Amino acid sequence: MSEELKKQTILIISDDISSIRILVPALVFDYNVNSAFDVRRGIDLAIEKHPDLILLDTVMPEMSGYRVCERLKSDERTMDISVIFMASRDELRGYEAGGVDYIIKPLNPVITKRRIKTYLELKKQTDFLRWMLRERPREMQEMEKEYTKP
């Protein structure tokens, strides 16, 4: 499947069943959606699937979402994944932990989808720019070799 047609992937990490019940049906037609009800599984999925975006609950029994985000941001395998926090308070703490946005509970699926779409569009553009910076110099070198052949 071509890269343009490939669905982007979202990982939801939350022990709040109601959040997952709201989000999965709202997102599943437009994105590949994975979910984890516990922190350890969420971190494993982030490493394994390398999603385009993570929706992360802040309050969970094993470890706060803020600590999870800090852990993801300190790991080379997951540091470039954008994280949007889902919580009812303490927005500043989310940004300080490395999150890019904050969705206030109770979740509104329409607003959540629009925010997700914005960040995933930014990711597409960033990925394209990274590709251009990586590939274009190679192409230019190959063209130069072709034109300078005796």
C-alpha positions in Angstrom: 0.0 0.0 0.0 1.3 3.4 -0.8 2.5 5.6 2.0 -0.1 8.3 1.2 -3.0 5.8 1.6 -1.6 4.2 4.8 -3.7 5.0 7.8 -1.8 6.7 10.6 -1.7 4.9 14.0 -3.0 6.1 17.3 -2.2 4.4 20.6 -4.5 5.1 23.6 -3.1 4.4 27.0 -5.8 4.6 29.7 -7.2 2.5 32.5 -10.5 4.5 32.0 -12.8 2.1 30.0 -15.2 4.9 29.3 -12.5 7.0 27.5 -11.6 4.1 25.3 -15.3 3.4 24.6 -15.7 7.0 23.4 -12.4 7.2 21.5 -12.1 3.9 19.6 -15.4 4.1 17.7 -14.8 7.8 16.9 -11.3 7.1 15.5 -11.3 3.5 14.1 -12.6 4.4 10.6 -9.9 7.1 10.0 -6.9 5.6 11.9 -5.4 2.4 13.0 -6.2 2.4 16.8 -4.4 0.4 19.4 -5.2 0.6 23.1 -3.7 -0.5 26.4 -5.4 -0.5 29.7 -2.2 -0.6 31.7 1.1 1.4 31.6 3.5 -1.5 30.9 1.5 -2.8 27.9 1.2 0.8 26.7 4.9 1.3 26.7 5.5 -2.0 25.0 3.0 -1.1 22.3 4.6 2.3 21.8 8.0 0.6 21.2 6.6 -2.2 19.1 4.1 -0.3 16.9 5.7 3.2 17.0 2.4 5.0 16.6 2.0 8.4 15.0 0.3 9.8 18.1 -0.3 8.6 21.7 -3.4 9.6 23.7 -2.3 9.2 27.3 -4.4 9.3 30.5 -2.7 11.1 33.4 -4.1 9.1 36.3 -3.4 5.4 36.3 -2.6 3.0 39.1 0.9 1.8 38.2 2.4 5.1 37.1 1.1 8.6 36.2 0.8 9.5 32.6 3.3 12.2 33.2 5.9 9.7 34.2 5.0 7.5 31.2 5.5 10.5 28.9 8.8 11.3 30.5 9.9 7.7 30.1 8.8 7.6 26.4 10.6 10.9 25.7 13.8 9.6 27.3 13.9 6.5 25.0 15.3 6.9 21.5 12.8 4.5 20.1 9.8 6.6 21.2 11.1 10.1 21.8 9.6 11.5 18.6 6.1 10.3 19.2 3.7 13.1 20.0 1.7 12.7 23.2 -1.7 14.3 23.9 -2.8 14.0 27.6 -6.3 13.3 28.6 -7.2 14.6 32.1 -9.4 17.0 34.1 -6.6 19.2 35.5 -2.9 20.1 35.7 -2.3 21.1 32.1 1.1 22.7 32.8 2.4 19.4 34.2 1.5 17.7 30.9 3.4 20.2 28.9 6.4 20.0 31.2 6.4 16.2 30.8 6.7 16.5 27.1 3.1 16.4 25.9 2.1 18.5 22.9 -1.5 19.1 23.9 -4.1 18.4 26.6 -7.7 17.2 26.2 -9.9 18.0 29.1 -12.3 15.2 30.4 -15.0 14.5 29.9 -13.9 13.8 26.3 -15.8 15.3 23.4 -15.2 13.0 20.4 -15.6 15.8 17.8 -13.1 18.1 19.5 -10.7 15.2 20.2 -10.8 14.1 16.5 -10.0 17.6 15.3 -7.1 18.0 17.6 -5.8 14.6 16.6 -6.2 15.5 12.9 -4.1 18.6 13.4 -1.2 16.8 15.1 -1.3 14.0 12.6 -1.1 16.4 9.7 1.8 18.1 11.4 3.5 14.7 11.7 3.0 13.9 8.0 4.6 17.2 7.1 7.5 16.7 9.5 8.0 13.2 8.2 8.1 14.5 4.7 10.6 17.2 5.5 12.8 14.6 7.3 12.6 12.4 4.2 13.5 15.3 1.9 16.5 16.3 4.0 17.7 12.6 4.0 16.9 11.7 0.4 17.4 14.8 -1.6 21.2 15.1 -0.9 21.6 11.5 -2.1 19.6 12.2 -5.3 21.7 15.3 -5.9 24.9 13.4 -5.5 23.8 10.7 -7.9 22.8 13.3 -10.4 26.1 15.0 -10.1 27.9 11.7 -10.7 25.9 11.1 -13.8 26.7 14.5 -15.2 30.4 14.4 -14.4 31.0 10.9 -15.9 33.6 11.0 -18.7 
